[in-house]
Amino acid sequence: MSEVNTDLEDSVENNGFEGELDGQAIVRIGKKPTMNYVVACMTLFNKGMPEIMVRARGQSITKAVETVEMLRRAFLTNVNIRSVGIGTESIKREDGSITSLSTIEIILID
């Protein structure tokens, strides 16, 4: 699987691809345009990945939902949502205080 992973990293470079966790590709949503993440997901599915996790935190959660919906409605209509997980992470700031940050993980299957 490492050979495939190397190809995937090259093909979706700078589009949010984070890596694999238990054979599942992870696309981490950040500040890039939504289409970058849609293309990353499409590339991973086209390379044969059976599952993709779209992961986001904080203000990027909206963009994660937009990415998944755009992917399902406009590009890969056969993609289904296996599960959606939400949570909260405690983050320590530079000043030492602790703040909560919302998270979402959407698992897509082809």
Gaussian input, Z-matrix of N, CA and C with variables (Angstrom, degrees):
# hf/3-21g

backbone

0 1
 N
 C     1     B1
 C     2     B2     1     A1
 N     3     B3     2     A2     1     D1
 C     4     B4     3     A3     2     D2
 C     5     B5     4     A4     3     D3
 N     6     B6     5     A5     4     D4
 C     7     B7     6     A6     5     D5
 C     8     B8     7     A7     6     D6
 N     9     B9     8     A8     7     D7
 C    10    B10     9     A9     8     D8
 C    11    B11    10    A10     9     D9
 N    12    B12    11    A11    10    D10
 C    13    B13    12    A12    11    D11
 C    14    B14    13    A13    12    D12
 N    15    B15    14    A14    13    D13
 C    16    B16    15    A15    14    D14
 C    17    B17    16    A16    15    D15
 N    18    B18    17    A17    16    D16
 C    19    B19    18    A18    17    D17
 C    20    B20    19    A19    18    D18
 N    21    B21    20    A20    19    D19
 C    22    B22    21    A21    20    D20
 C    23    B23    22    A22    21    D21
 N    24    B24    23    A23    22    D22
 C    25    B25    24    A24    23    D23
 C    26    B26    25    A25    24    D24
 N    27    B27    26    A26    25    D25
 C    28    B28    27    A27    26    D26
 C    29    B29    28    A28    27    D27
 N    30    B30    29    A29    28    D28
 C    31    B31    30    A30    29    D29
 C    32    B32    31    A31    30    D30
 N    33    B33    32    A32    31    D31
 C    34    B34    33    A33    32    D32
 C    35    B35    34    A34    33    D33
 N    36    B36    35    A35    34    D34
 C    37    B37    36    A36    35    D35
 C    38    B38    37    A37    36    D36
 N    39    B39    38    A38    37    D37
 C    40    B40    39    A39    38    D38
 C    41    B41    40    A40    39    D39
 N    42    B42    41    A41    40    D40
 C    43    B43    42    A42    41    D41
 C    44    B44    43    A43    42    D42
 N    45    B45    44    A44    43    D43
 C    46    B46    45    A45    44    D44
 C    47    B47    46    A46    45    D45
 N    48    B48    47    A47    46    D46
 C    49    B49    48    A48    47    D47
 C    50    B50    49    A49    48    D48
 N    51    B51    50    A50    49    D49
 C    52    B52    51    A51    50    D50
 C    53    B53    52    A52    51    D51
 N    54    B54    53    A53    52    D52
 C    55    B55    54    A54    53    D53
 C    56    B56    55    A55    54    D54
 N    57    B57    56    A56    55    D55
 C    58    B58    57    A57    56    D56
 C    59    B59    58    A58    57    D57
 N    60    B60    59    A59    58    D58
 C    61    B61    60    A60    59    D59
 C    62    B62    61    A61    60    D60
 N    63    B63    62    A62    61    D61
 C    64    B64    63    A63    62    D62
 C    65    B65    64    A64    63    D63
 N    66    B66    65    A65    64    D64
 C    67    B67    66    A66    65    D65
 C    68    B68    67    A67    66    D66
 N    69    B69    68    A68    67    D67
 C    70    B70    69    A69    68    D68
 C    71    B71    70    A70    69    D69
 N    72    B72    71    A71    70    D70
 C    73    B73    72    A72    71    D71
 C    74    B74    73    A73    72    D72
 N    75    B75    74    A74    73    D73
 C    76    B76    75    A75    74    D74
 C    77    B77    76    A76    75    D75
 N    78    B78    77    A77    76    D76
 C    79    B79    78    A78    77    D77
 C    80    B80    79    A79    78    D78
 N    81    B81    80    A80    79    D79
 C    82    B82    81    A81    80    D80
 C    83    B83    82    A82    81    D81
 N    84    B84    83    A83    82    D82
 C    85    B85    84    A84    83    D83
 C    86    B86    85    A85    84    D84
 N    87    B87    86    A86    85    D85
 C    88    B88    87    A87    86    D86
 C    89    B89    88    A88    87    D87
 N    90    B90    89    A89    88    D88
 C    91    B91    90    A90    89    D89
 C    92    B92    91    A91    90    D90
 N    93    B93    92    A92    91    D91
 C    94    B94    93    A93    92    D92
 C    95    B95    94    A94    93    D93
 N    96    B96    95    A95    94    D94
 C    97    B97    96    A96    95    D95
 C    98    B98    97    A97    96    D96
 N    99    B99    98    A98    97    D97
 C   100   B100    99    A99    98    D98
 C   101   B101   100   A100    99    D99
 N   102   B102   101   A101   100   D100
 C   103   B103   102   A102   101   D101
 C   104   B104   103   A103   102   D102
 N   105   B105   104   A104   103   D103
 C   106   B106   105   A105   104   D104
 C   107   B107   106   A106   105   D105
 N   108   B108   107   A107   106   D106
 C   109   B109   108   A108   107   D107
 C   110   B110   109   A109   108   D108
 N   111   B111   110   A110   109   D109
 C   112   B112   111   A111   110   D110
 C   113   B113   112   A112   111   D111
 N   114   B114   113   A113   112   D112
 C   115   B115   114   A114   113   D113
 C   116   B116   115   A115   114   D114
 N   117   B117   116   A116   115   D115
 C   118   B118   117   A117   116   D116
 C   119   B119   118   A118   117   D117
 N   120   B120   119   A119   118   D118
 C   121   B121   120   A120   119   D119
 C   122   B122   121   A121   120   D120
 N   123   B123   122   A122   121   D121
 C   124   B124   123   A123   122   D122
 C   125   B125   124   A124   123   D123
 N   126   B126   125   A125   124   D124
 C   127   B127   126   A126   125   D125
 C   128   B128   127   A127   126   D126
 N   129   B129   128   A128   127   D127
 C   130   B130   129   A129   128   D128
 C   131   B131   130   A130   129   D129
 N   132   B132   131   A131   130   D130
 C   133   B133   132   A132   131   D131
 C   134   B134   133   A133   132   D132
 N   135   B135   134   A134   133   D133
 C   136   B136   135   A135   134   D134
 C   137   B137   136   A136   135   D135
 N   138   B138   137   A137   136   D136
 C   139   B139   138   A138   137   D137
 C   140   B140   139   A139   138   D138
 N   141   B141   140   A140   139   D139
 C   142   B142   141   A141   140   D140
 C   143   B143   142   A142   141   D141
 N   144   B144   143   A143   142   D142
 C   145   B145   144   A144   143   D143
 C   146   B146   145   A145   144   D144
 N   147   B147   146   A146   145   D145
 C   148   B148   147   A147   146   D146
 C   149   B149   148   A148   147   D147
 N   150   B150   149   A149   148   D148
 C   151   B151   150   A150   149   D149
 C   152   B152   151   A151   150   D150
 N   153   B153   152   A152   151   D151
 C   154   B154   153   A153   152   D152
 C   155   B155   154   A154   153   D153
 N   156   B156   155   A155   154   D154
 C   157   B157   156   A156   155   D155
 C   158   B158   157   A157   156   D156
 N   159   B159   158   A158   157   D157
 C   160   B160   159   A159   158   D158
 C   161   B161   160   A160   159   D159
 N   162   B162   161   A161   160   D160
 C   163   B163   162   A162   161   D161
 C   164   B164   163   A163   162   D162
 N   165   B165   164   A164   163   D163
 C   166   B166   165   A165   164   D164
 C   167   B167   166   A166   165   D165
 N   168   B168   167   A167   166   D166
 C   169   B169   168   A168   167   D167
 C   170   B170   169   A169   168   D168
 N   171   B171   170   A170   169   D169
 C   172   B172   171   A171   170   D170
 C   173   B173   172   A172   171   D171
 N   174   B174   173   A173   172   D172
 C   175   B175   174   A174   173   D173
 C   176   B176   175   A175   174   D174
 N   177   B177   176   A176   175   D175
 C   178   B178   177   A177   176   D176
 C   179   B179   178   A178   177   D177
 N   180   B180   179   A179   178   D178
 C   181   B181   180   A180   179   D179
 C   182   B182   181   A181   180   D180
 N   183   B183   182   A182   181   D181
 C   184   B184   183   A183   182   D182
 C   185   B185   184   A184   183   D183
 N   186   B186   185   A185   184   D184
 C   187   B187   186   A186   185   D185
 C   188   B188   187   A187   186   D186
 N   189   B189   188   A188   187   D187
 C   190   B190   189   A189   188   D188
 C   191   B191   190   A190   189   D189
 N   192   B192   191   A191   190   D190
 C   193   B193   192   A192   191   D191
 C   194   B194   193   A193   192   D192
 N   195   B195   194   A194   193   D193
 C   196   B196   195   A195   194   D194
 C   197   B197   196   A196   195   D195
 N   198   B198   197   A197   196   D196
 C   199   B199   198   A198   197   D197
 C   200   B200   199   A199   198   D198
 N   201   B201   200   A200   199   D199
 C   202   B202   201   A201   200   D200
 C   203   B203   202   A202   201   D201
 N   204   B204   203   A203   202   D202
 C   205   B205   204   A204   203   D203
 C   206   B206   205   A205   204   D204
 N   207   B207   206   A206   205   D205
 C   208   B208   207   A207   206   D206
 C   209   B209   208   A208   207   D207
 N   210   B210   209   A209   208   D208
 C   211   B211   210   A210   209   D209
 C   212   B212   211   A211   210   D210
 N   213   B213   212   A212   211   D211
 C   214   B214   213   A213   212   D212
 C   215   B215   214   A214   213   D213
 N   216   B216   215   A215   214   D214
 C   217   B217   216   A216   215   D215
 C   218   B218   217   A217   216   D216
 N   219   B219   218   A218   217   D217
 C   220   B220   219   A219   218   D218
 C   221   B221   220   A220   219   D219
 N   222   B222   221   A221   220   D220
 C   223   B223   222   A222   221   D221
 C   224   B224   223   A223   222   D222
 N   225   B225   224   A224   223   D223
 C   226   B226   225   A225   224   D224
 C   227   B227   226   A226   225   D225
 N   228   B228   227   A227   226   D226
 C   229   B229   228   A228   227   D227
 C   230   B230   229   A229   228   D228
 N   231   B231   230   A230   229   D229
 C   232   B232   231   A231   230   D230
 C   233   B233   232   A232   231   D231
 N   234   B234   233   A233   232   D232
 C   235   B235   234   A234   233   D233
 C   236   B236   235   A235   234   D234
 N   237   B237   236   A236   235   D235
 C   238   B238   237   A237   236   D236
 C   239   B239   238   A238   237   D237
 N   240   B240   239   A239   238   D238
 C   241   B241   240   A240   239   D239
 C   242   B242   241   A241   240   D240
 N   243   B243   242   A242   241   D241
 C   244   B244   243   A243   242   D242
 C   245   B245   244   A244   243   D243
 N   246   B246   245   A245   244   D244
 C   247   B247   246   A246   245   D245
 C   248   B248   247   A247   246   D246
 N   249   B249   248   A248   247   D247
 C   250   B250   249   A249   248   D248
 C   251   B251   250   A250   249   D249
 N   252   B252   251   A251   250   D250
 C   253   B253   252   A252   251   D251
 C   254   B254   253   A253   252   D252
 N   255   B255   254   A254   253   D253
 C   256   B256   255   A255   254   D254
 C   257   B257   256   A256   255   D255
 N   258   B258   257   A257   256   D256
 C   259   B259   258   A258   257   D257
 C   260   B260   259   A259   258   D258
 N   261   B261   260   A260   259   D259
 C   262   B262   261   A261   260   D260
 C   263   B263   262   A262   261   D261
 N   264   B264   263   A263   262   D262
 C   265   B265   264   A264   263   D263
 C   266   B266   265   A265   264   D264
 N   267   B267   266   A266   265   D265
 C   268   B268   267   A267   266   D266
 C   269   B269   268   A268   267   D267
 N   270   B270   269   A269   268   D268
 C   271   B271   270   A270   269   D269
 C   272   B272   271   A271   270   D270
 N   273   B273   272   A272   271   D271
 C   274   B274   273   A273   272   D272
 C   275   B275   274   A274   273   D273
 N   276   B276   275   A275   274   D274
 C   277   B277   276   A276   275   D275
 C   278   B278   277   A277   276   D276
 N   279   B279   278   A278   277   D277
 C   280   B280   279   A279   278   D278
 C   281   B281   280   A280   279   D279
 N   282   B282   281   A281   280   D280
 C   283   B283   282   A282   281   D281
 C   284   B284   283   A283   282   D282
 N   285   B285   284   A284   283   D283
 C   286   B286   285   A285   284   D284
 C   287   B287   286   A286   285   D285
 N   288   B288   287   A287   286   D286
 C   289   B289   288   A288   287   D287
 C   290   B290   289   A289   288   D288
 N   291   B291   290   A290   289   D289
 C   292   B292   291   A291   290   D290
 C   293   B293   292   A292   291   D291
 N   294   B294   293   A293   292   D292
 C   295   B295   294   A294   293   D293
 C   296   B296   295   A295   294   D294
 N   297   B297   296   A296   295   D295
 C   298   B298   297   A297   296   D296
 C   299   B299   298   A298   297   D297
 N   300   B300   299   A299   298   D298
 C   301   B301   300   A300   299   D299
 C   302   B302   301   A301   300   D300
 N   303   B303   302   A302   301   D301
 C   304   B304   303   A303   302   D302
 C   305   B305   304   A304   303   D303
 N   306   B306   305   A305   304   D304
 C   307   B307   306   A306   305   D305
 C   308   B308   307   A307   306   D306
 N   309   B309   308   A308   307   D307
 C   310   B310   309   A309   308   D308
 C   311   B311   310   A310   309   D309
 N   312   B312   311   A311   310   D310
 C   313   B313   312   A312   311   D311
 C   314   B314   313   A313   312   D312
 N   315   B315   314   A314   313   D313
 C   316   B316   315   A315   314   D314
 C   317   B317   316   A316   315   D315
 N   318   B318   317   A317   316   D316
 C   319   B319   318   A318   317   D317
 C   320   B320   319   A319   318   D318
 N   321   B321   320   A320   319   D319
 C   322   B322   321   A321   320   D320
 C   323   B323   322   A322   321   D321
 N   324   B324   323   A323   322   D322
 C   325   B325   324   A324   323   D323
 C   326   B326   325   A325   324   D324
 N   327   B327   326   A326   325   D325
 C   328   B328   327   A327   326   D326
 C   329   B329   328   A328   327   D327

   B1=1.4510
   B2=1.5278
   B3=1.3214
   B4=1.4602
   B5=1.5267
   B6=1.3380
   B7=1.4544
   B8=1.5276
   B9=1.3231
   B10=1.4594
   B11=1.5149
   B12=1.3350
   B13=1.4484
   B14=1.5248
   B15=1.3213
   B16=1.4541
   B17=1.5202
   B18=1.3351
   B19=1.4552
   B20=1.5227
   B21=1.3188
   B22=1.4556
   B23=1.5197
   B24=1.3180
   B25=1.4560
   B26=1.5205
   B27=1.3331
   B28=1.4525
   B29=1.5204
   B30=1.3319
   B31=1.4577
   B32=1.5227
   B33=1.3132
   B34=1.4564
   B35=1.5238
   B36=1.3086
   B37=1.4540
   B38=1.5227
   B39=1.3155
   B40=1.4606
   B41=1.5224
   B42=1.3098
   B43=1.4548
   B44=1.5182
   B45=1.3009
   B46=1.4495
   B47=1.5107
   B48=1.3354
   B49=1.4583
   B50=1.5105
   B51=1.3294
   B52=1.4632
   B53=1.5143
   B54=1.3060
   B55=1.4571
   B56=1.5098
   B57=1.3164
   B58=1.4602
   B59=1.5167
   B60=1.3259
   B61=1.4531
   B62=1.5148
   B63=1.3220
   B64=1.4707
   B65=1.5310
   B66=1.3282
   B67=1.4536
   B68=1.5126
   B69=1.3120
   B70=1.4577
   B71=1.5360
   B72=1.3246
   B73=1.4610
   B74=1.5255
   B75=1.3172
   B76=1.4627
   B77=1.5205
   B78=1.3306
   B79=1.4563
   B80=1.5224
   B81=1.3265
   B82=1.4591
   B83=1.5250
   B84=1.3090
   B85=1.4551
   B86=1.5227
   B87=1.3274
   B88=1.4632
   B89=1.5144
   B90=1.3296
   B91=1.4635
   B92=1.5232
   B93=1.3008
   B94=1.4642
   B95=1.5305
   B96=1.3372
   B97=1.4723
   B98=1.5281
   B99=1.3285
   B100=1.4580
   B101=1.5224
   B102=1.3218
   B103=1.4661
   B104=1.5277
   B105=1.3187
   B106=1.4697
   B107=1.5240
   B108=1.3314
   B109=1.4596
   B110=1.5257
   B111=1.3361
   B112=1.4653
   B113=1.5259
   B114=1.3365
   B115=1.4694
   B116=1.5237
   B117=1.3212
   B118=1.4699
   B119=1.5247
   B120=1.3303
   B121=1.4676
   B122=1.5230
   B123=1.3284
   B124=1.4652
   B125=1.5222
   B126=1.3101
   B127=1.4641
   B128=1.5215
   B129=1.3263
   B130=1.4654
   B131=1.5189
   B132=1.3213
   B133=1.4702
   B134=1.5256
   B135=1.3239
   B136=1.4709
   B137=1.5285
   B138=1.3306
   B139=1.4668
   B140=1.5246
   B141=1.3343
   B142=1.4606
   B143=1.5128
   B144=1.3181
   B145=1.4695
   B146=1.5291
   B147=1.3417
   B148=1.4621
   B149=1.5324
   B150=1.3401
   B151=1.4707
   B152=1.5172
   B153=1.3238
   B154=1.4611
   B155=1.5173
   B156=1.3259
   B157=1.4575
   B158=1.5272
   B159=1.3202
   B160=1.4562
   B161=1.5211
   B162=1.3250
   B163=1.4620
   B164=1.5252
   B165=1.3458
   B166=1.4656
   B167=1.5173
   B168=1.3416
   B169=1.4586
   B170=1.5267
   B171=1.3154
   B172=1.4623
   B173=1.5153
   B174=1.3363
   B175=1.4554
   B176=1.5165
   B177=1.3076
   B178=1.4647
   B179=1.5265
   B180=1.3246
   B181=1.4621
   B182=1.5282
   B183=1.3118
   B184=1.4635
   B185=1.5167
   B186=1.3149
   B187=1.4646
   B188=1.5273
   B189=1.3284
   B190=1.4690
   B191=1.5218
   B192=1.3277
   B193=1.4610
   B194=1.5229
   B195=1.3373
   B196=1.4662
   B197=1.5303
   B198=1.3178
   B199=1.4628
   B200=1.5162
   B201=1.3199
   B202=1.4627
   B203=1.5291
   B204=1.3103
   B205=1.4636
   B206=1.5226
   B207=1.3161
   B208=1.4601
   B209=1.5238
   B210=1.3163
   B211=1.4618
   B212=1.5262
   B213=1.3334
   B214=1.4715
   B215=1.5187
   B216=1.3016
   B217=1.4597
   B218=1.5288
   B219=1.3299
   B220=1.4655
   B221=1.5189
   B222=1.3273
   B223=1.4573
   B224=1.5264
   B225=1.3109
   B226=1.4622
   B227=1.5290
   B228=1.3207
   B229=1.4642
   B230=1.5269
   B231=1.3427
   B232=1.4684
   B233=1.5251
   B234=1.3167
   B235=1.4654
   B236=1.5298
   B237=1.3160
   B238=1.4654
   B239=1.5182
   B240=1.3133
   B241=1.4643
   B242=1.5217
   B243=1.3485
   B244=1.4608
   B245=1.5193
   B246=1.3344
   B247=1.4630
   B248=1.5212
   B249=1.3211
   B250=1.4566
   B251=1.5263
   B252=1.3198
   B253=1.4573
   B254=1.5203
   B255=1.3211
   B256=1.4607
   B257=1.5128
   B258=1.3177
   B259=1.4527
   B260=1.5108
   B261=1.3015
   B262=1.4566
   B263=1.5151
   B264=1.3249
   B265=1.4604
   B266=1.5146
   B267=1.3062
   B268=1.4611
   B269=1.5182
   B270=1.3028
   B271=1.4632
   B272=1.5208
   B273=1.3328
   B274=1.4608
   B275=1.5269
   B276=1.3216
   B277=1.4663
   B278=1.5207
   B279=1.3222
   B280=1.4671
   B281=1.5227
   B282=1.3419
   B283=1.4658
   B284=1.5290
   B285=1.3397
   B286=1.4559
   B287=1.5136
   B288=1.3265
   B289=1.4605
   B290=1.5320
   B291=1.3037
   B292=1.4608
   B293=1.5265
   B294=1.3153
   B295=1.4622
   B296=1.5278
   B297=1.3137
   B298=1.4635
   B299=1.5192
   B300=1.3291
   B301=1.4495
   B302=1.5223
   B303=1.3300
   B304=1.4584
   B305=1.5220
   B306=1.3324
   B307=1.4677
   B308=1.5249
   B309=1.3369
   B310=1.4540
   B311=1.5211
   B312=1.3266
   B313=1.4626
   B314=1.5200
   B315=1.3336
   B316=1.4475
   B317=1.5335
   B318=1.3159
   B319=1.4559
   B320=1.5196
   B321=1.3342
   B322=1.4622
   B323=1.5093
   B324=1.3340
   B325=1.4511
   B326=1.5245
   B327=1.3247
   B328=1.4663
   B329=1.5044
   A1=110.95
   A2=118.95
   A3=120.54
   A4=111.60
   A5=117.52
   A6=119.74
   A7=110.36
   A8=116.71
   A9=121.58
   A10=109.71
   A11=116.93
   A12=121.37
   A13=110.83
   A14=118.69
   A15=122.07
   A16=109.91
   A17=117.53
   A18=121.01
   A19=110.78
   A20=116.81
   A21=120.77
   A22=110.89
   A23=116.71
   A24=119.59
   A25=110.86
   A26=117.50
   A27=120.81
   A28=111.36
   A29=117.61
   A30=121.01
   A31=113.39
   A32=118.64
   A33=119.78
   A34=111.51
   A35=115.98
   A36=121.79
   A37=109.74
   A38=117.19
   A39=124.45
   A40=113.80
   A41=120.00
   A42=121.52
   A43=112.26
   A44=119.22
   A45=120.64
   A46=114.94
   A47=118.92
   A48=120.29
   A49=108.49
   A50=115.90
   A51=121.05
   A52=112.34
   A53=118.30
   A54=121.00
   A55=110.43
   A56=116.32
   A57=121.18
   A58=109.73
   A59=114.75
   A60=122.20
   A61=106.28
   A62=117.72
   A63=123.02
   A64=111.77
   A65=117.18
   A66=121.41
   A67=114.07
   A68=117.33
   A69=122.42
   A70=107.92
   A71=116.77
   A72=120.59
   A73=109.45
   A74=116.20
   A75=121.55
   A76=108.72
   A77=115.93
   A78=122.03
   A79=105.94
   A80=115.37
   A81=120.25
   A82=108.83
   A83=115.88
   A84=122.43
   A85=109.43
   A86=115.13
   A87=120.82
   A88=111.29
   A89=116.40
   A90=121.38
   A91=114.17
   A92=117.95
   A93=120.53
   A94=110.07
   A95=116.60
   A96=119.14
   A97=111.80
   A98=115.59
   A99=122.09
   A100=111.96
   A101=117.37
   A102=120.79
   A103=112.15
   A104=118.27
   A105=120.24
   A106=110.78
   A107=116.60
   A108=121.17
   A109=111.33
   A110=116.92
   A111=120.77
   A112=109.03
   A113=116.64
   A114=121.01
   A115=110.54
   A116=117.61
   A117=120.71
   A118=110.31
   A119=117.18
   A120=120.80
   A121=110.90
   A122=116.86
   A123=120.37
   A124=110.90
   A125=116.66
   A126=121.25
   A127=110.78
   A128=116.88
   A129=120.60
   A130=111.44
   A131=117.50
   A132=119.93
   A133=110.76
   A134=117.43
   A135=120.78
   A136=112.34
   A137=117.28
   A138=121.53
   A139=112.05
   A140=116.71
   A141=119.68
   A142=116.39
   A143=118.50
   A144=119.73
   A145=108.92
   A146=118.30
   A147=120.17
   A148=113.22
   A149=116.72
   A150=121.63
   A151=109.88
   A152=114.72
   A153=120.96
   A154=107.71
   A155=115.77
   A156=120.40
   A157=107.80
   A158=115.66
   A159=121.76
   A160=105.60
   A161=116.19
   A162=121.16
   A163=109.57
   A164=116.85
   A165=120.91
   A166=109.97
   A167=114.36
   A168=121.21
   A169=108.86
   A170=115.70
   A171=121.49
   A172=114.18
   A173=115.53
   A174=121.19
   A175=113.23
   A176=118.60
   A177=122.05
   A178=112.93
   A179=117.75
   A180=120.81
   A181=110.52
   A182=117.42
   A183=121.19
   A184=111.03
   A185=116.58
   A186=121.17
   A187=110.98
   A188=117.79
   A189=120.88
   A190=110.23
   A191=116.97
   A192=120.85
   A193=109.76
   A194=117.73
   A195=121.64
   A196=110.63
   A197=116.92
   A198=121.73
   A199=111.05
   A200=116.60
   A201=121.26
   A202=110.59
   A203=117.39
   A204=120.42
   A205=111.62
   A206=118.29
   A207=121.29
   A208=110.52
   A209=116.24
   A210=121.42
   A211=110.55
   A212=116.86
   A213=121.50
   A214=113.08
   A215=118.61
   A216=120.98
   A217=113.36
   A218=117.34
   A219=119.32
   A220=114.98
   A221=118.51
   A222=119.33
   A223=113.86
   A224=118.12
   A225=122.06
   A226=108.61
   A227=116.40
   A228=120.84
   A229=113.42
   A230=117.62
   A231=120.78
   A232=113.14
   A233=118.43
   A234=122.34
   A235=109.22
   A236=115.88
   A237=122.04
   A238=110.67
   A239=114.83
   A240=121.15
   A241=107.30
   A242=115.80
   A243=119.55
   A244=110.98
   A245=116.09
   A246=119.27
   A247=110.34
   A248=114.25
   A249=121.96
   A250=106.31
   A251=115.16
   A252=119.50
   A253=109.97
   A254=116.11
   A255=120.09
   A256=108.70
   A257=115.35
   A258=118.71
   A259=111.46
   A260=114.87
   A261=122.44
   A262=108.72
   A263=115.39
   A264=121.27
   A265=108.74
   A266=116.73
   A267=121.27
   A268=108.00
   A269=115.58
   A270=121.95
   A271=108.89
   A272=116.22
   A273=120.55
   A274=108.38
   A275=116.55
   A276=122.37
   A277=110.04
   A278=114.42
   A279=120.44
   A280=112.03
   A281=116.86
   A282=119.81
   A283=112.97
   A284=116.54
   A285=120.97
   A286=114.77
   A287=116.82
   A288=118.89
   A289=110.30
   A290=115.57
   A291=121.49
   A292=108.33
   A293=115.45
   A294=121.16
   A295=109.36
   A296=115.84
   A297=121.09
   A298=109.58
   A299=115.64
   A300=121.99
   A301=107.94
   A302=116.93
   A303=121.24
   A304=110.37
   A305=115.62
   A306=121.45
   A307=110.26
   A308=115.64
   A309=121.36
   A310=108.45
   A311=115.92
   A312=122.46
   A313=106.82
   A314=115.96
   A315=121.83
   A316=107.31
   A317=116.81
   A318=121.23
   A319=108.89
   A320=114.98
   A321=122.62
   A322=110.07
   A323=116.43
   A324=120.97
   A325=108.88
   A326=114.69
   A327=121.43
   A328=109.79
   D1=-21.63
   D2=-177.47
   D3=-66.60
   D4=-30.75
   D5=177.44
   D6=-64.84
   D7=-43.18
   D8=177.84
   D9=-63.19
   D10=-42.82
   D11=-179.45
   D12=-59.35
   D13=-41.63
   D14=178.80
   D15=-62.46
   D16=-44.34
   D17=177.88
   D18=-62.01
   D19=-40.91
   D20=-179.33
   D21=-64.33
   D22=-43.10
   D23=-179.94
   D24=-62.19
   D25=-39.18
   D26=177.97
   D27=-67.15
   D28=-39.57
   D29=-173.46
   D30=-78.35
   D31=-24.17
   D32=-179.58
   D33=-119.01
   D34=27.31
   D35=-179.78
   D36=-56.04
   D37=137.80
   D38=179.17
   D39=64.24
   D40=17.50
   D41=178.33
   D42=-114.64
   D43=15.17
   D44=175.03
   D45=99.43
   D46=-1.86
   D47=-179.77
   D48=-68.28
   D49=125.54
   D50=-175.88
   D51=-98.99
   D52=-38.31
   D53=-178.07
   D54=150.06
   D55=-158.79
   D56=-179.01
   D57=-121.31
   D58=146.24
   D59=175.06
   D60=-134.56
   D61=112.82
   D62=-178.39
   D63=53.79
   D64=44.95
   D65=177.56
   D66=76.28
   D67=11.03
   D68=-177.31
   D69=-115.91
   D70=125.11
   D71=178.55
   D72=-72.92
   D73=146.59
   D74=179.78
   D75=-122.11
   D76=127.52
   D77=173.13
   D78=-112.15
   D79=116.02
   D80=-177.65
   D81=-96.98
   D82=121.68
   D83=-176.81
   D84=-82.75
   D85=135.81
   D86=-179.81
   D87=-140.28
   D88=-129.86
   D89=-172.49
   D90=-98.43
   D91=-1.50
   D92=-179.04
   D93=-75.00
   D94=165.08
   D95=177.88
   D96=-61.62
   D97=149.48
   D98=-177.16
   D99=-54.69
   D100=-41.01
   D101=-177.22
   D102=-60.46
   D103=-30.36
   D104=176.79
   D105=-59.14
   D106=-41.45
   D107=-178.58
   D108=-75.36
   D109=-33.97
   D110=175.82
   D111=-62.85
   D112=-45.51
   D113=179.13
   D114=-63.05
   D115=-39.53
   D116=178.46
   D117=-61.30
   D118=-44.55
   D119=179.12
   D120=-64.56
   D121=-44.73
   D122=179.53
   D123=-60.40
   D124=-42.88
   D125=-179.81
   D126=-62.42
   D127=-43.53
   D128=179.83
   D129=-63.98
   D130=-44.58
   D131=177.50
   D132=-63.70
   D133=-41.93
   D134=-179.52
   D135=-67.82
   D136=-22.61
   D137=176.63
   D138=-84.91
   D139=-1.23
   D140=174.71
   D141=103.90
   D142=6.57
   D143=178.04
   D144=-71.10
   D145=125.95
   D146=-178.47
   D147=-78.57
   D148=-25.01
   D149=-178.31
   D150=-137.22
   D151=143.31
   D152=174.97
   D153=-133.29
   D154=134.46
   D155=173.98
   D156=-102.66
   D157=124.57
   D158=173.79
   D159=-99.39
   D160=119.73
   D161=-173.01
   D162=-122.16
   D163=136.53
   D164=178.75
   D165=-148.75
   D166=159.05
   D167=177.47
   D168=-133.34
   D169=150.33
   D170=172.76
   D171=58.43
   D172=-131.20
   D173=-176.15
   D174=-67.90
   D175=-13.99
   D176=178.96
   D177=-79.75
   D178=-6.79
   D179=-179.48
   D180=-60.61
   D181=-42.02
   D182=178.51
   D183=-58.82
   D184=-42.55
   D185=-179.63
   D186=-67.13
   D187=-32.92
   D188=177.25
   D189=-64.59
   D190=-43.59
   D191=178.75
   D192=-65.25
   D193=-42.63
   D194=177.67
   D195=-60.60
   D196=-41.57
   D197=179.67
   D198=-60.27
   D199=-49.08
   D200=-178.34
   D201=-64.58
   D202=-44.79
   D203=-178.94
   D204=-66.11
   D205=-40.77
   D206=177.55
   D207=-63.96
   D208=-42.44
   D209=178.78
   D210=-60.59
   D211=-47.07
   D212=-176.81
   D213=-72.15
   D214=-37.82
   D215=-174.05
   D216=-85.38
   D217=-33.89
   D218=-171.55
   D219=-109.57
   D220=-27.91
   D221=-169.87
   D222=-116.97
   D223=-56.78
   D224=-177.45
   D225=-120.84
   D226=84.76
   D227=-173.74
   D228=-69.35
   D229=-15.26
   D230=179.19
   D231=-85.97
   D232=-2.53
   D233=-179.64
   D234=-77.34
   D235=134.32
   D236=179.17
   D237=-119.08
   D238=156.92
   D239=175.57
   D240=-92.06
   D241=118.65
   D242=177.99
   D243=-80.37
   D244=-43.63
   D245=179.37
   D246=-159.42
   D247=159.09
   D248=175.47
   D249=-129.72
   D250=125.66
   D251=178.07
   D252=-118.41
   D253=134.68
   D254=176.28
   D255=-121.33
   D256=154.15
   D257=-179.01
   D258=-167.39
   D259=-172.91
   D260=179.64
   D261=-136.59
   D262=134.61
   D263=175.34
   D264=-110.77
   D265=141.36
   D266=173.59
   D267=-92.13
   D268=123.28
   D269=-176.80
   D270=-115.91
   D271=133.21
   D272=177.00
   D273=-91.24
   D274=122.47
   D275=179.78
   D276=-79.90
   D277=170.24
   D278=-179.61
   D279=-62.32
   D280=-31.78
   D281=-179.67
   D282=-81.17
   D283=0.93
   D284=177.02
   D285=96.36
   D286=-12.83
   D287=179.37
   D288=-75.69
   D289=159.11
   D290=-178.81
   D291=-111.74
   D292=132.77
   D293=178.65
   D294=-127.11
   D295=158.73
   D296=178.85
   D297=-99.96
   D298=142.46
   D299=-179.94
   D300=-131.87
   D301=124.27
   D302=-179.89
   D303=-73.18
   D304=148.53
   D305=179.55
   D306=-133.41
   D307=156.96
   D308=173.70
   D309=-141.78
   D310=141.64
   D311=174.51
   D312=-131.75
   D313=117.88
   D314=179.91
   D315=-111.85
   D316=120.92
   D317=-179.47
   D318=-100.74
   D319=121.61
   D320=-179.41
   D321=-106.19
   D322=142.27
   D323=175.54
   D324=-125.72
   D325=147.13
   D326=-178.97
   D327=-95.27

